[in-house]
Amino acid sequence: MEFRTEHDLIGEFSVPANALWGVHTARSLDNFKVAGRHVHRAWVHAMGDVKLACATTSKKLGAWKDDPEKIDAILRACEEMRKGALDEYVVVDALQGGAGTSLNMNVNEVIANRALQMLDEPLGNYKRVSPLDDINYQQSTNDVCPTAFRVALIRQIEDFMPALKTLELTLRQTGSRMDDVVKVGRTQFQDAVLTTLGFEFKAYAEALNRDFIRATRGVKALKTVNLGGTAIGTCVSASHAYVENVVPTLAEITGIDLVQANDLIDGTQNLDDFSYISGILKTCATSLLKISTDLRFMSSGPQAGIGEISLPPRQAGSSIMPGKVNPVITESMIQTCMLVIGHDTAISYAISQGNLELNAFLPLIADCLLNGFEMLKEACLMMANKCIAGIVPNIDKCRAGIASSTALITAMVKRIGYDHACQLGIDAMAEGISIREKLLKSGLVTEAEIDSFTTPEVVRSTMADHDRHKH
């Protein structure tokens, strides 16, 4: 491989001759190999948006007016960055030090060198197009990286929300299919009262609807940016006209109604909004983890377990146990949720350690949140399409559970009295017979009466009565 030599404040460093990145990126690659993955592409594309907004604003204010070819090349390179055409050259590690300086400089160098290519200039000829004097003009890592992250995060959340809504609607549809399937409801893993599978699944959907509403609010919280604040929010090296115009320009480019922070110092040093967003993501993960765990429990066995529902078989479950099929989709979802919950702890700690005027740990926060929303999006679509949509109720198992459960006598407490019902349950267990058998033996009710207490209409009527009183 051939190399070219570039220099920075530390000294000279070798850079691959054909690389669009330069010395700052090369040093970052040499220093940071921790995550083993690049910065999330959504952040990279948003950096292109921000760089385009900054260059466009500076051009309108007279920068590079004597070199129209140069600014044209810079703007075209920024467009390529925002559209993903330069992704292969943004190569810094996701967990870099420096509050995002490595990412900012990687992007600056790539845009500069791509502009040089367009101008038929050799790579690294920074006297013609400079990563710092031109591409980073009137900017700082302190305002560019957090602003781009907010843009990227808004897009990630908006990309996640349809997947969450798909899962919610699939749960509702599956619940509607099972409205008439009566089963034993449980508290503390013990039999409680009669319910329906429809009630259960629609309750899951309601939880996800609340998560959807929270995500909508989260997007609004991210639309205040600190672009124009440059270093620590002081606006140093930026003109008043630039500071006033750069955010409206970015809003026009992105199509997002962004506004500039009233206090740019606060907007630079405090990242509590991201803690709020992480809380929204974590809350959704806890809902999904709860739902997935319930499905594993209800489908357990299936012969020797609860087995009230059957999950779609997706792959063989064992290399040694014939016929075994595991609930792999729910297990994948649970692992995703566990990781998101763990990320929330890391994010909380990173935000709390934003010492003095800048948080150095933005790369970790960005990596956790951008990947978290992406993972949960894919997990929601997987869950909806490969699990929830294909769930089948095991009606005979549900009926057998009702016949043997104390939930059956709970349904008849008004008919036979609480104390009598308790004694019947105790006697049934002692005699080793089902509750249904014991009720019939007692002569207190007939088989037809028992059946009448366990119809889906009767179970639903309790809730309907409650709703009528409530309204």
C-alpha positions, 0 to 999 in steps of 0.5 A: 500500500502506498502512503502520503504524509500528513501532519497535525499539531502532534507531528507527521503521520502516514495516511493511505495514499487513496484514502479520503480521510486524513491525519486526524482519522488515521490517529483515531484509528490507531488509538481507538479499536474498542467497539470494533464497529464504526459510528452509526450510519444515521449519525454520519448522514446527519453530520452531512446534513449539518455540514451542508447547513453550515457551508450553505449558511456561510456561503450566503453570508459571503464566504468563498465568494472569490472561489465559486468552484470550491464552495460548489465542490464542498456543497456537493461533497456534503450532499454525498455525505448526507446521502450515504455515498461516503459511508465507507470512508467514515471509519472511526470507532464508535467508542472514541475519546474526545466528545466526538472530535474524531467523528467530526474530523473524519467527516471534515477530512472526507468532505475536504478530500472528496471536494479536492477530487471534484476539483481535480486536485491531489488528495491531502492538498489542504491549501486548496480545501482545508478540513479545518479552515473550510469544512469546519468553518464557524463550527466546533465539535461541541455544537456540530456533533450533538446537533447531528446526533439529535437529528439522527436520533429523531430519524431513528425514533420515527423509523422505530415508531411504525414497527412498534405500531405494527406490533401493537396492531398485531396484538390487537388483531390476535386478541380479537381472534381470541375474544371467545377463548376463556381461560384462567387468569393468574396473579403471583403465578397462582390461579385467580379469576376467569379472563379471556385471551382477548383481554390479555392480548389487548392489554399488551397492545394498550401498553405498547400504545402508551410507549408509542405516545411517549416516543412521540413526545420524545421526538419533540424534546429533541428538536432544540439544538445547540448549533451555532454555539461553537465551543462550549456554547460561547459562539466563538469564531462564529458571526452573529449572522451565521449563528442566527441563520444556521439552524433555520437552514438545517431545519430546511435541509432536514425537513425537521422543525428544529429550533436553536436553544435559548441558552447555548451554554446549557444546550452544550453542557447538559444532555439530560434530554438523552436521559429522558429519551433513554427512559422512553426506550427502556420503558418500552423494552420493559413492556416488551420483555414482560409480554415476551415472558408471559408468552413463554409462560402461557405456551410452556410445555406444551404437553406438560406445561401451561400450553394455553397458546401455541407459538409458531414453530420457527426452528428445531429446538434441540440437537438431542431432544426429538420434537422439541421446539423452543420459543426462540422469537420471544427469547430473541426479543427478551435478549434485545430488551435486556441489552436496551435496559443495560444501555440505559444504565450506561447512558445514565452514568455517561450523562451524569459525568458530563463534567463542567462545560462539555460531556466527553461521553457523547459517543457512548450515549449515541452508540447506545441510543441509535443502536437501541432504537434500531435493534428494538425496531427489528425486534418488534417487526420480528415479534409481530410477523414471526410470533404474534400473528401466528399464535393459536389458542389451545382451547382444550387446554384452556377448558381443562385449566378452568375445570381444575382451577379455583378460578371456577369457584371464584366465578360462582362466589355470588351463587354459593358463598365465599366460605362454601366455595373455599371449602369446596376448593380444599375438599377437591384438592384433598380428594384429587379431583377437579373443581368442576367434579367437586361442584357437580358432586356437591349438588349445588349447581348443575353442569349447565349452570357451571357452563353458563358461568364460564361463557365468554359473554359472562366473563366479558359482561363483568368488564362491560358492567364496570365500564357502564358504571365508570361512564 
